[in-house]
Amino acid sequence: MSANAYSIEIRGLPELQRAFKDYPKIAAPRLANAINKALAILQKNATSDVLQFKTPRGLRTGYLQASWGQPGVGLELANTGKLSGRIWSNARYALFVHEGTRPHLIAVVRKRVLANKKTGEIFGRFVHHPGTKPNRFLPRIIAKSQEEIDTAFKRAGELVTQDLATNT
């Protein structure tokens, strides 16, 4: 065994250590930006062809799609203090569209019978609804968005690395 001691000096180590200490302040803006880009990509890709509604366009209100990711209605952006974001549709029925419904009974509440005002068809006091099949649009939106989101986060990682190198 050798009694000699060897040492290696790493030039710039104190600066590198300081940069890593400041890592959260350096990385947070870049990550918040990437999260917000991901939300914008998800919002952009919620198109009719991806949502695949069964009801013809002329018979839909379009509210589920229109409220998807709208600021103040269905969007919560990330910031440097909170590195998370949320996107949703404000349509109360969005979950029923996505998950479907079981067969259920629809009963009269305020009127004497259930009727279609446009056609004049009368259904009676109760209707046995057969339920609806789920339209799981979220996995389709995510699949269409995944590549762009991966690119946004890869770029954010590169920018964080550049920022760390600049601060050393």
GUVEX-164120 format. One record per residue: residue number from 1; x, y, z of N, C-alpha, C in turn. Coordinates in nm, 4 decimals. Layout:
N
n, nxx, nyy, nzz, caxx, cayy, cazz, cxx, cyy, czz
NUM, X, Y, Z, X, Y, Z, X, Y, Z
...
% end
This chain:
168
n, nxx, nyy, nzz, caxx, cayy, cazz, cxx, cyy, czz
1, 0.0824, -0.1170, 0.0000, 0.0000, 0.0000, 0.0000, 0.0874, 0.1240, 0.0000
2, 0.0460, 0.2206, -0.0756, 0.1243, 0.3420, -0.0887, 0.0867, 0.4413, 0.0207
3, 0.1859, 0.5079, 0.0734, 0.1637, 0.6076, 0.1778, 0.1408, 0.7450, 0.1170
4, 0.1518, 0.7546, -0.0151, 0.1350, 0.8833, -0.0808, -0.0131, 0.9199, -0.0892
5, -0.0450, 1.0438, -0.0688, -0.1815, 1.0941, -0.0834, -0.1911, 1.1702, -0.2150
6, -0.2965, 1.1510, -0.2833, -0.3186, 1.2180, -0.4109, -0.4396, 1.3095, -0.3963
7, -0.4348, 1.4185, -0.4619, -0.5508, 1.5073, -0.4609, -0.5725, 1.5613, -0.6015
8, -0.6979, 1.5844, -0.6304, -0.7355, 1.6414, -0.7596, -0.8126, 1.7691, -0.7302
9, -0.7722, 1.8758, -0.7955, -0.8421, 2.0019, -0.7782, -0.9406, 2.0174, -0.8932
10, -1.0629, 2.0468, -0.8592, -1.1650, 2.0705, -0.9615, -1.1822, 2.2210, -0.9729
11, -1.1406, 2.2734, -1.0862, -1.1511, 2.4174, -1.1067, -1.2977, 2.4571, -1.1209
12, -1.3357, 2.5642, -1.0562, -1.4730, 2.6145, -1.0657, -1.5702, 2.5418, -0.9755
13, -1.5196, 2.4548, -0.8866, -1.6097, 2.3781, -0.7993, -1.6948, 2.4689, -0.7113
14, -1.6411, 2.5714, -0.6485, -1.7269, 2.6574, -0.5656, -1.8411, 2.7219, -0.6459
15, -1.8128, 2.7647, -0.7682, -1.9162, 2.8235, -0.8522, -2.0222, 2.7199, -0.8898
16, -1.9756, 2.5988, -0.9211, -2.0677, 2.4907, -0.9553, -2.1558, 2.4564, -0.8353
17, -2.0955, 2.4495, -0.7163, -2.1733, 2.4210, -0.5960, -2.2768, 2.5316, -0.5712
18, -2.2384, 2.6555, -0.5926, -2.3308, 2.7679, -0.5743, -2.4450, 2.7589, -0.6765
19, -2.4113, 2.7230, -0.8009, -2.5138, 2.7104, -0.9050, -2.6130, 2.6004, -0.8692
20, -2.5632, 2.4881, -0.8171, -2.6533, 2.3799, -0.7780, -2.7376, 2.4188, -0.6563
21, -2.6815, 2.5007, -0.5695, -2.7580, 2.5495, -0.4549, -2.8733, 2.6376, -0.5042
22, -2.8480, 2.7143, -0.6101, -2.9489, 2.8021, -0.6691, -3.0353, 2.7305, -0.7736
23, -3.0169, 2.5993, -0.7867, -3.0871, 2.5222, -0.8901, -3.2384, 2.5462, -0.8908
24, -3.3064, 2.5428, -0.7752, -3.4519, 2.5646, -0.7807, -3.4899, 2.6998, -0.8415
25, -3.4160, 2.8038, -0.8084, -3.4455, 2.9362, -0.8646, -3.4157, 2.9398, -1.0141
26, -3.3151, 2.8640, -1.0557, -3.2769, 2.8612, -1.1972, -3.3742, 2.7768, -1.2783
27, -3.4109, 2.6607, -1.2240, -3.4920, 2.5652, -1.2995, -3.6412, 2.5980, -1.2984
28, -3.6920, 2.6548, -1.1905, -3.8369, 2.6747, -1.1758, -3.9005, 2.7520, -1.2914
29, -3.8443, 2.8644, -1.3358, -3.9086, 2.9355, -1.4477, -3.9134, 2.8526, -1.5763
30, -3.8064, 2.7782, -1.6010, -3.8024, 2.6953, -1.7224, -3.9056, 2.5823, -1.7144
31, -3.9165, 2.5195, -1.5970, -4.0127, 2.4099, -1.5801, -4.1558, 2.4609, -1.5839
32, -4.1823, 2.5748, -1.5212, -4.3171, 2.6334, -1.5263, -4.3553, 2.6634, -1.6712
33, -4.2617, 2.7150, -1.7477, -4.2859, 2.7442, -1.8885, -4.3173, 2.6161, -1.9659
34, -4.2426, 2.5087, -1.9385, -4.2674, 2.3808, -2.0073, -4.4046, 2.3247, -1.9704
35, -4.4421, 2.3359, -1.8440, -4.5747, 2.2885, -1.8008, -4.6834, 2.3673, -1.8738
36, -4.6679, 2.4988, -1.8811, -4.7678, 2.5821, -1.9483, -4.7728, 2.5544, -2.0983
37, -4.6571, 2.5232, -2.1584, -4.6566, 2.4831, -2.2995, -4.7331, 2.3523, -2.3164
38, -4.7128, 2.2583, -2.2243, -4.7840, 2.1302, -2.2306, -4.9352, 2.1524, -2.2219
39, -4.9776, 2.2422, -2.1346, -5.1206, 2.2725, -2.1228, -5.1741, 2.3328, -2.2534
40, -5.0967, 2.4210, -2.3146, -5.1377, 2.4820, -2.4417, -5.1472, 2.3763, -2.5519
41, -5.0554, 2.2817, -2.5517, -5.0572, 2.1735, -2.6509, -5.1812, 2.0865, -2.6309
42, -5.2119, 2.0529, -2.5048, -5.3320, 1.9738, -2.4759, -5.4578, 2.0482, -2.5198
43, -5.4617, 2.1781, -2.4951, -5.5780, 2.2581, -2.5343, -5.5918, 2.2607, -2.6863
44, -5.4810, 2.2789, -2.7551, -5.4816, 2.2860, -2.9021, -5.5276, 2.1548, -2.9647
45, -5.4916, 2.0420, -2.9024, -5.5212, 1.9116, -2.9616, -5.6584, 1.8565, -2.9240
46, -5.7385, 1.9319, -2.8528, -5.8753, 1.8899, -2.8219, -5.9664, 1.9320, -2.9367
47, -5.9462, 1.8701, -3.0507, -6.0222, 1.9030, -3.1711, -6.1350, 1.8029, -3.1904
48, -6.2282, 1.8356, -3.2771, -6.3440, 1.7489, -3.3002, -6.3037, 1.6087, -3.3441
49, -6.1996, 1.5982, -3.4280, -6.1585, 1.4651, -3.4744, -6.1005, 1.3813, -3.3607
50, -6.0412, 1.4442, -3.2605, -5.9857, 1.3711, -3.1462, -6.0956, 1.3419, -3.0448
51, -6.1854, 1.4382, -3.0231, -6.2936, 1.4180, -2.9269, -6.3919, 1.3116, -2.9750
52, -6.4120, 1.3001, -3.1056, -6.4942, 1.1954, -3.1670, -6.6341, 1.1861, -3.1064
53, -6.7060, 1.2967, -3.1055, -6.8435, 1.2949, -3.0569, -6.9322, 1.2201, -3.1546
54, -7.0292, 1.1479, -3.1016, -7.1218, 1.0718, -3.1866, -7.2343, 1.1606, -3.2405
55, -7.2700, 1.2630, -3.1646, -7.3775, 1.3531, -3.2045, -7.3287, 1.4422, -3.3193
56, -7.4084, 1.4567, -3.4241, -7.3671, 1.5431, -3.5360, -7.3407, 1.6864, -3.4883
57, -7.2495, 1.7535, -3.5539, -7.2059, 1.8879, -3.5145, -7.3224, 1.9850, -3.5007
58, -7.4179, 1.9781, -3.5896, -7.5316, 2.0710, -3.5871, -7.6206, 2.0545, -3.4648
59, -7.6128, 1.9392, -3.3991, -7.6978, 1.9139, -3.2825, -7.6245, 1.9338, -3.1500
60, -7.4956, 1.9657, -3.1564, -7.4176, 1.9868, -3.0338, -7.4037, 2.1362, -3.0057
61, -7.3889, 2.1696, -2.8775, -7.3658, 2.3095, -2.8414, -7.2194, 2.3468, -2.8606
62, -7.1283, 2.2500, -2.8482, -6.9859, 2.2761, -2.8596, -6.9232, 2.3256, -2.7307
63, -7.0028, 2.3289, -2.6217, -6.9529, 2.3850, -2.4961, -6.8409, 2.3020, -2.4344
64, -6.8499, 2.1698, -2.4409, -6.7455, 2.0854, -2.3814, -6.6107, 2.1177, -2.4467
65, -6.6078, 2.1215, -2.5771, -6.4839, 2.1514, -2.6489, -6.4419, 2.2967, -2.6288
66, -6.5362, 2.3888, -2.6300, -6.5036, 2.5316, -2.6174, -6.4501, 2.5660, -2.4787
67, -6.4988, 2.4978, -2.3753, -6.4544, 2.5310, -2.2397, -6.3276, 2.4554, -2.2003
68, -6.2823, 2.3626, -2.2835, -6.1615, 2.2844, -2.2547, -6.0394, 2.3747, -2.2572
69, -5.9799, 2.3955, -2.1416, -5.8563, 2.4714, -2.1329, -5.8695, 2.6210, -2.1507
70, -5.9884, 2.6759, -2.1328, -6.0054, 2.8200, -2.1475, -5.9656, 2.8917, -2.0191
71, -5.8853, 2.9959, -2.0278, -5.8430, 3.0697, -1.9081, -5.9624, 3.1156, -1.8253
72, -5.9540, 3.0906, -1.6965, -6.0602, 3.1295, -1.6052, -6.1768, 3.0327, -1.6026
73, -6.1802, 2.9394, -1.6956, -6.2909, 2.8438, -1.7035, -6.2401, 2.7009, -1.6878
74, -6.1313, 2.6676, -1.7550, -6.0812, 2.5309, -1.7525, -5.9299, 2.5220, -1.7588
75, -5.8615, 2.6195, -1.6986, -5.7156, 2.6214, -1.7076, -5.6551, 2.6850, -1.5832
76, -5.5570, 2.6162, -1.5274, -5.4802, 2.6693, -1.4145, -5.3337, 2.6553, -1.4509
77, -5.2664, 2.7684, -1.4706, -5.1279, 2.7681, -1.5162, -5.0299, 2.7448, -1.4019
78, -4.9130, 2.6948, -1.4383, -4.8037, 2.6773, -1.3424, -4.7313, 2.8097, -1.3253
79, -4.6627, 2.8244, -1.2125, -4.5757, 2.9391, -1.1912, -4.4547, 2.8919, -1.1113
80, -4.3603, 2.9800, -1.0863, -4.2360, 2.9387, -1.0194, -4.2607, 2.8927, -0.8763
81, -4.3688, 2.9366, -0.8152, -4.4012, 2.8935, -0.6790, -4.4808, 2.7649, -0.6745
82, -4.5442, 2.7289, -0.7863, -4.6272, 2.6082, -0.7921, -4.6061, 2.5428, -0.9281
83, -4.5223, 2.4408, -0.9284, -4.4873, 2.3750, -1.0543, -4.5874, 2.2658, -1.0893
84, -4.7116, 2.3062, -1.1068, -4.8142, 2.2153, -1.1556, -4.9214, 2.2990, -1.2239
85, -4.9893, 2.2387, -1.3164, -5.0967, 2.3060, -1.3871, -5.2124, 2.2097, -1.4051
86, -5.3286, 2.2636, -1.4381, -5.4469, 2.1801, -1.4597, -5.5214, 2.2293, -1.5824
87, -5.5828, 2.1338, -1.6508, -5.6662, 2.1670, -1.7657, -5.7907, 2.0802, -1.7573
88, -5.9067, 2.1385, -1.7873, -6.0311, 2.0632, -1.7793, -6.1361, 2.1345, -1.8623
89, -6.2504, 2.0682, -1.8744, -6.3663, 2.1311, -1.9367, -6.4613, 2.1701, -1.8250
90, -6.5180, 2.2864, -1.8354, -6.6106, 2.3350, -1.7347, -6.7522, 2.2817, -1.7570
91, -6.7727, 2.2048, -1.8621, -6.9046, 2.1479, -1.8888, -6.9386, 2.0465, -1.7784
92, -7.0533, 2.0653, -1.7133, -7.0926, 1.9762, -1.6029, -7.1066, 1.8310, -1.6491
93, -7.1344, 1.8106, -1.7748, -7.1579, 1.6767, -1.8276, -7.0322, 1.6104, -1.8836
94, -6.9168, 1.6764, -1.8750, -6.7931, 1.6228, -1.9343, -6.7593, 1.4843, -1.8799
95, -6.7735, 1.4641, -1.7508, -6.7432, 1.3342, -1.6909, -6.8372, 1.2256, -1.7436
96, -6.9644, 1.2597, -1.7645, -7.0602, 1.1621, -1.8166, -7.0272, 1.1246, -1.9607
97, -6.9799, 1.2212, -2.0389, -6.9379, 1.1926, -2.1772, -6.8163, 1.1007, -2.1737
98, -6.7195, 1.1334, -2.0890, -6.5944, 1.0573, -2.0841, -6.6144, 0.9167, -2.0284
99, -6.6888, 0.9045, -1.9216, -6.7048, 0.7750, -1.8529, -6.8292, 0.6972, -1.8943
100, -6.9230, 0.7630, -1.9616, -7.0482, 0.6982, -1.9972, -7.1435, 0.6982, -1.8784
101, -7.2648, 0.6493, -1.9015, -7.3636, 0.6408, -1.7935, -7.4258, 0.5021, -1.7934
102, -7.4709, 0.4604, -1.6772, -7.5427, 0.3333, -1.6650, -7.6889, 0.3554, -1.7046
103, -7.7600, 0.2486, -1.7362, -7.9040, 0.2657, -1.7608, -7.9693, 0.3270, -1.6365
104, -8.0609, 0.4196, -1.6599, -8.1249, 0.4868, -1.5474, -8.2646, 0.5340, -1.5849
105, -8.3391, 0.5690, -1.4832, -8.4752, 0.6155, -1.4988, -8.4765, 0.7685, -1.4969
106, -8.5462, 0.8278, -1.5919, -8.5659, 0.9725, -1.5928, -8.7121, 0.9961, -1.5574
107, -8.7342, 1.0747, -1.4532, -8.8704, 1.0980, -1.4057, -8.9062, 1.2459, -1.4185
108, -9.0364, 1.2716, -1.4278, -9.0879, 1.4081, -1.4341, -9.0562, 1.4793, -1.3026
109, -9.0165, 1.6061, -1.3116, -8.9897, 1.6840, -1.1912, -9.0910, 1.7976, -1.1787
110, -9.1014, 1.8838, -1.2781, -9.1894, 2.0018, -1.2678, -9.3155, 1.9911, -1.3532
111, -9.3117, 1.9162, -1.4588, -9.4265, 1.9064, -1.5509, -9.5061, 1.7793, -1.5229
112, -9.6121, 1.7603, -1.5986, -9.6932, 1.6393, -1.5794, -9.6392, 1.5218, -1.6600
113, -9.5762, 1.5511, -1.7762, -9.5190, 1.4448, -1.8596, -9.3878, 1.4923, -1.9209
114, -9.3038, 1.3963, -1.9639, -9.1820, 1.4271, -2.0386, -9.2192, 1.4353, -2.1863
115, -9.1728, 1.5394, -2.2532, -9.2087, 1.5568, -2.3931, -9.0969, 1.6284, -2.4674
116, -9.0949, 1.6080, -2.5987, -9.0036, 1.6804, -2.6865, -9.0824, 1.7974, -2.7434
117, -9.0476, 1.9188, -2.7031, -9.1222, 2.0374, -2.7457, -9.1124, 2.0607, -2.8963
118, -8.9986, 2.0266, -2.9560, -8.9805, 2.0513, -3.0990, -9.0703, 1.9628, -3.1846
119, -9.0785, 1.8339, -3.1480, -9.1558, 1.7399, -3.2300, -9.2962, 1.7169, -3.1763
120, -9.3201, 1.7552, -3.0518, -9.4509, 1.7320, -2.9911, -9.4681, 1.5906, -2.9377
121, -9.3637, 1.5113, -2.9436, -9.3711, 1.3724, -2.8966, -9.3798, 1.3701, -2.7437
122, -9.4733, 1.2887, -2.6911, -9.4913, 1.2760, -2.5463, -9.4420, 1.1384, -2.5033
123, -9.3583, 1.1364, -2.3978, -9.2973, 1.0117, -2.3515, -9.3636, 0.9538, -2.2276
124, -9.4364, 1.0328, -2.1517, -9.4992, 0.9843, -2.0291, -9.4290, 1.0404, -1.9068
125, -9.4603, 0.9837, -1.7905, -9.4044, 1.0337, -1.6645, -9.2638, 0.9809, -1.6379
126, -9.2270, 0.8689, -1.6998, -9.0956, 0.8079, -1.6798, -9.0383, 0.7634, -1.8139
127, -8.9055, 0.7681, -1.8223, -8.8359, 0.7151, -1.9393, -8.7219, 0.6286, -1.8878
128, -8.7090, 0.5085, -1.9414, -8.5975, 0.4197, -1.9064, -8.4846, 0.4467, -2.0047
129, -8.3864, 0.5248, -1.9596, -8.2734, 0.5606, -2.0455, -8.1775, 0.4419, -2.0516
130, -8.1322, 0.4026, -2.1695, -8.0444, 0.2853, -2.1805, -7.9002, 0.3103, -2.1356
131, -7.8680, 0.4333, -2.1038, -7.7295, 0.4670, -2.0687, -7.6527, 0.5071, -2.1935
132, -7.5291, 0.5511, -2.1745, -7.4457, 0.5910, -2.2876, -7.3097, 0.5234, -2.2770
133, -7.2511, 0.4968, -2.3921, -7.1169, 0.4388, -2.3949, -7.0157, 0.5477, -2.3634
134, -6.9048, 0.5111, -2.2978, -6.8027, 0.6130, -2.2697, -6.7343, 0.6614, -2.3974
135, -6.6993, 0.7869, -2.3972, -6.6190, 0.8455, -2.5047, -6.4914, 0.8966, -2.4374
136, -6.3964, 0.8080, -2.4198, -6.2735, 0.8410, -2.3460, -6.1797, 0.9232, -2.4341
137, -6.2068, 1.0521, -2.4377, -6.1310, 1.1433, -2.5234, -5.9973, 1.1851, -2.4633
138, -5.9829, 1.1804, -2.3315, -5.8571, 1.2249, -2.2697, -5.7355, 1.1444, -2.3167
139, -5.7404, 1.0106, -2.3193, -5.6235, 0.9372, -2.3707, -5.5888, 0.9736, -2.5157
140, -5.6901, 1.0048, -2.5973, -5.6633, 1.0432, -2.7365, -5.5973, 1.1807, -2.7433
141, -5.6418, 1.2743, -2.6593, -5.5790, 1.4071, -2.6560, -5.4334, 1.3939, -2.6115
142, -5.4109, 1.3130, -2.5074, -5.2751, 1.2941, -2.4553, -5.1858, 1.2287, -2.5600
143, -5.2364, 1.1252, -2.6261, -5.1564, 1.0548, -2.7278, -5.1183, 1.1492, -2.8420
144, -5.2123, 1.2336, -2.8842, -5.1829, 1.3272, -2.9931, -5.0830, 1.4339, -2.9486
145, -5.0801, 1.4642, -2.8192, -4.9960, 1.5719, -2.7663, -4.8597, 1.5257, -2.7177
146, -4.8432, 1.3961, -2.6923, -4.7262, 1.3456, -2.6208, -4.5925, 1.3866, -2.6822
147, -4.5788, 1.3748, -2.8114, -4.4506, 1.4051, -2.8756, -4.4126, 1.5523, -2.8579
148, -4.5094, 1.6406, -2.8772, -4.4832, 1.7843, -2.8606, -4.4494, 1.8179, -2.7149
149, -4.5185, 1.7537, -2.6215, -4.4926, 1.7772, -2.4789, -4.3528, 1.7285, -2.4427
150, -4.3154, 1.6104, -2.4918, -4.1801, 1.5587, -2.4666, -4.0746, 1.6562, -2.5182
151, -4.0977, 1.7119, -2.6361, -4.0041, 1.8083, -2.6943, -3.9933, 1.9336, -2.6072
152, -4.1057, 1.9808, -2.5556, -4.1059, 2.1008, -2.4709, -4.0250, 2.0775, -2.3436
153, -4.0412, 1.9600, -2.2824, -3.9675, 1.9323, -2.1586, -3.8194, 1.9034, -2.1857
154, -3.7910, 1.8426, -2.2988, -3.6506, 1.8210, -2.3348, -3.5813, 1.9557, -2.3527
155, -3.6480, 2.0469, -2.4205, -3.5921, 2.1813, -2.4415, -3.5755, 2.2538, -2.3082
156, -3.6711, 2.2384, -2.2173, -3.6604, 2.3017, -2.0852, -3.5382, 2.2480, -2.0110
157, -3.5148, 2.1175, -2.0203, -3.3969, 2.0574, -1.9564, -3.2676, 2.1126, -2.0136
158, -3.2645, 2.1291, -2.1453, -3.1457, 2.1866, -2.2100, -3.1228, 2.3301, -2.1635
159, -3.2299, 2.4069, -2.1522, -3.2175, 2.5466, -2.1088, -3.1735, 2.5569, -1.9631
160, -3.2218, 2.4655, -1.8777, -3.1790, 2.4641, -1.7384, -3.0295, 2.4342, -1.7321
161, -2.9836, 2.3382, -1.8111, -2.8411, 2.3041, -1.8148, -2.7589, 2.4249, -1.8616
162, -2.8067, 2.4937, -1.9647, -2.7367, 2.6136, -2.0126, -2.7326, 2.7216, -1.9037
163, -2.8457, 2.7398, -1.8356, -2.8524, 2.8409, -1.7291, -2.7554, 2.8064, -1.6149
164, -2.7488, 2.6784, -1.5798, -2.6531, 2.6359, -1.4743, -2.5096, 2.6633, -1.5182
165, -2.4806, 2.6312, -1.6442, -2.3448, 2.6535, -1.6941, -2.3121, 2.8029, -1.6971
166, -2.4099, 2.8846, -1.7293, -2.3896, 3.0300, -1.7341, -2.3623, 3.0855, -1.5937
167, -2.4256, 3.0269, -1.4929, -2.4117, 3.0755, -1.3555, -2.2870, 3.0243, -1.2856
168, -2.2058, 2.9437, -1.3519, -2.0841, 2.8929, -1.2866, -1.9634, 2.9720, -1.3303
% end
